[in-house]
Amino acid sequence: MLLGAGALALTAAAVATDGAGPLEARTFTVVNGLPERVAAPVWVLMQGGNLLAAPAAAAVAAAAGRPKAARLLLSSGAAAWALSKVVKRVARRPRPAKLLPSTRQRGREQTGSGFVSGHAAVAASLCAAALPELPERYRPAAVAAVLTVAVARVYVGAHLPLDIVGGAALGVAVEGAIELGMGRSPGQP
C-alpha cells in the first residue's frame, strides 16, 4: 500500500499539465507508432484493465472455491476504477492527442483527463490481489498481463507513460488498503 501510494505521489508530482517531458514523449511515440496490424489483438488484451475485469476475475476465484479472494478481486478492482476517476478530476492532465499532435488514436476518441489510467489501476489491483493465490509458475503471466494492458493503453493513444505508472501505483495502493481493511496482511493467501 505504501509503495503504491509513494509511486502515485511521485508520478503526480512529475506530471505536467501543459506537456510531456522529452523521455515520456519519445517513449509514447515509439509505442504509439507500432504497426496497425496489432490493433485488434491489442484491443482484446487491453480489456484486462476494463472495469468488467474485476467481476470476471472474482467469478473465476469464486468458481475455484476462493470466496475471500473473489471479494478482494471484486472490491479492489472496482475501488481502483472509482478512485482513478477521482484522481483524473484532480490532476486534469490532457490526453496524449491534446499534448502530442502526432498521436495516432485507435478506437474511439478518449475523453476526460489522462492521469491516471483507470485500465492500469484495475489491472494492477487485480494482479496484486491474485499473486498470493496463484501458483508461482503463473505469477509471471499475471505481471505480464498488467504490462500488456499498460502498453496497450499507450498504443491506442489513450495515455502517456506516466499516466500508466500512476494508474498502476494507484491500483497497488488500493489493493493493499483493501487487504488491510479485510484484516489480511498484504500478500497473505
C-alpha positions as CSV (number, residue, x, y, z in Angstrom):
1,M,0.0,0.0,0.0
2,L,2.8,2.4,0.9
3,L,4.8,1.6,-2.1
4,G,1.8,2.2,-4.4
5,A,0.9,5.5,-2.6
6,G,4.5,6.7,-2.8
7,A,4.8,5.9,-6.5
8,L,1.5,7.6,-7.2
9,A,2.7,10.7,-5.4
10,L,5.9,10.7,-7.3
11,T,4.2,10.4,-10.7
12,A,1.6,13.0,-9.8
13,A,4.5,15.4,-9.0
14,A,6.2,14.6,-12.2
15,V,3.2,15.1,-14.4
16,A,3.0,18.5,-16.1
17,T,-0.5,19.5,-17.3
18,D,1.0,21.6,-20.1
19,G,3.1,18.9,-21.8
20,A,5.1,15.8,-21.7
21,G,8.8,15.6,-20.9
22,P,11.2,14.5,-23.7
23,L,11.7,11.0,-22.5
24,E,8.0,10.4,-21.9
25,A,7.1,11.8,-25.3
26,R,9.7,9.6,-27.1
27,T,8.5,6.5,-25.2
28,F,4.9,7.3,-26.2
29,T,5.8,7.9,-29.8
30,V,7.6,4.6,-30.1
31,V,4.8,2.6,-28.6
32,N,2.0,4.6,-30.3
33,G,3.7,4.2,-33.6
34,L,3.7,0.4,-33.6
35,P,2.0,-1.2,-36.7
36,E,-1.7,-1.1,-37.3
37,R,-1.8,-4.9,-37.7
38,V,-1.5,-5.5,-34.0
39,A,-4.5,-3.2,-33.2
40,A,-7.1,-6.0,-32.9
41,P,-5.2,-8.3,-30.6
42,V,-4.0,-5.3,-28.5
43,W,-7.6,-4.2,-28.1
44,V,-8.6,-7.6,-26.8
45,L,-5.7,-7.8,-24.3
46,M,-6.4,-4.2,-23.1
47,Q,-9.7,-5.3,-21.7
48,G,-7.9,-6.9,-18.8
49,G,-8.0,-3.4,-17.3
50,N,-11.6,-2.8,-18.1
51,L,-14.0,-2.3,-15.1
52,L,-15.6,-5.6,-16.0
53,A,-12.4,-7.4,-15.5
54,A,-13.0,-7.2,-11.7
55,P,-16.2,-9.2,-11.6
56,A,-14.8,-11.6,-14.2
57,A,-11.7,-12.3,-12.0
58,A,-13.9,-12.5,-8.9
59,A,-16.2,-15.1,-10.7
60,V,-13.1,-17.2,-11.6
61,A,-11.9,-17.1,-8.0
62,A,-15.4,-17.9,-6.6
63,A,-15.7,-20.9,-9.0
64,A,-12.3,-22.1,-7.8
65,G,-13.5,-22.1,-4.2
66,R,-11.7,-19.0,-3.1
67,P,-14.5,-16.7,-1.8
68,K,-12.2,-14.3,0.1
69,A,-10.0,-13.9,-3.0
70,A,-13.2,-13.3,-5.0
71,R,-14.3,-10.5,-2.6
72,L,-10.8,-8.9,-2.7
73,L,-10.6,-9.0,-6.5
74,L,-14.0,-7.5,-6.9
75,S,-13.6,-4.8,-4.3
76,S,-10.0,-3.8,-5.2
77,G,-10.7,-3.7,-9.0
78,A,-13.9,-1.7,-8.5
79,A,-12.3,0.7,-6.0
80,A,-9.2,1.2,-8.2
81,W,-11.5,2.1,-11.1
82,A,-13.6,4.5,-9.0
83,L,-10.6,6.2,-7.4
84,S,-8.9,6.6,-10.8
85,K,-11.9,8.8,-11.7
86,V,-11.3,10.9,-8.6
87,V,-7.6,11.4,-9.4
88,K,-8.4,12.3,-13.0
89,R,-10.7,15.2,-11.8
90,V,-7.9,16.5,-9.5
91,A,-5.0,16.1,-11.9
92,R,-6.7,17.2,-15.1
93,R,-3.8,16.2,-17.3
94,P,-4.9,16.3,-21.0
95,R,-4.9,13.1,-23.1
96,P,-2.0,12.5,-25.5
97,A,-3.8,13.8,-28.6
98,K,-4.0,17.3,-26.9
99,L,-0.3,17.3,-25.9
100,L,1.3,15.5,-28.9
101,P,-0.1,16.4,-32.3
102,S,1.3,13.2,-33.9
103,T,-0.7,10.9,-31.7
104,R,-2.4,8.0,-33.5
105,Q,-5.7,7.4,-31.9
106,R,-7.1,3.9,-32.4
107,G,-10.7,3.3,-31.5
108,R,-13.0,5.9,-30.2
109,E,-11.5,9.2,-29.0
110,Q,-10.8,9.2,-25.3
111,T,-12.4,11.9,-23.2
112,G,-11.6,13.3,-19.8
113,S,-8.2,13.6,-18.1
114,G,-5.3,11.3,-18.9
115,F,-3.7,11.0,-15.5
116,V,-4.2,8.3,-14.1
117,S,-5.0,5.3,-16.3
118,G,-8.0,3.5,-14.9
119,H,-7.2,0.4,-17.0
120,A,-3.7,0.3,-15.5
121,A,-5.2,0.8,-12.0
122,V,-7.7,-2.0,-12.4
123,A,-5.1,-4.4,-13.9
124,A,-2.5,-3.7,-11.2
125,S,-5.0,-4.1,-8.4
126,L,-6.3,-7.4,-9.8
127,C,-2.7,-8.6,-10.2
128,A,-1.7,-7.6,-6.6
129,A,-4.8,-9.4,-5.3
130,A,-4.3,-12.5,-7.3
131,L,-0.5,-13.0,-6.9
132,P,-0.6,-14.7,-3.4
133,E,-3.4,-17.0,-4.7
134,L,-1.5,-18.1,-7.8
135,P,1.0,-20.9,-8.0
136,E,4.4,-19.4,-8.6
137,R,4.6,-20.6,-12.2
138,Y,1.6,-18.4,-13.1
139,R,2.8,-15.3,-11.4
140,P,4.9,-14.0,-14.3
141,A,1.9,-14.3,-16.5
142,A,-0.2,-12.1,-14.2
143,V,2.5,-9.4,-14.1
144,A,2.9,-9.7,-17.9
145,A,-0.9,-9.1,-18.2
146,V,-0.5,-5.8,-16.3
147,L,2.3,-4.7,-18.6
148,T,0.3,-5.7,-21.7
149,V,-2.6,-3.6,-20.6
150,A,-0.3,-0.7,-19.9
151,V,1.5,-0.9,-23.2
152,A,-1.9,-1.3,-25.0
153,R,-3.2,2.0,-23.5
154,V,-0.2,3.8,-24.9
155,Y,-0.5,2.0,-28.2
156,V,-4.1,3.1,-28.7
157,G,-3.2,6.7,-27.9
158,A,-5.3,6.9,-24.6
159,H,-2.4,7.5,-22.2
160,L,1.1,8.8,-21.8
161,P,3.6,6.6,-19.9
162,L,3.4,8.5,-16.6
163,D,-0.4,8.1,-16.7
164,I,0.1,4.3,-16.8
165,V,2.7,4.3,-14.0
166,G,0.4,6.4,-11.8
167,G,-2.5,4.2,-12.5
168,A,-0.6,1.0,-11.7
169,A,0.6,2.7,-8.5
170,L,-2.9,3.6,-7.6
171,G,-4.1,0.0,-8.2
172,V,-1.4,-1.4,-5.9
173,A,-2.1,1.2,-3.2
174,V,-5.9,0.5,-3.3
175,E,-5.4,-3.3,-3.2
176,G,-3.1,-3.0,-0.2
177,A,-5.5,-0.8,1.7
178,I,-8.4,-3.1,1.0
179,E,-6.4,-6.2,2.1
180,L,-5.6,-4.3,5.4
181,G,-9.2,-3.4,5.8
182,M,-10.2,-7.0,5.3
183,G,-7.9,-8.0,8.1
184,R,-5.4,-9.7,5.9
185,S,-1.7,-8.8,5.7
186,P,-1.0,-7.8,2.1
187,G,0.4,-10.8,0.2
188,Q,-1.1,-13.3,2.7
189,P,-3.0,-16.1,0.9
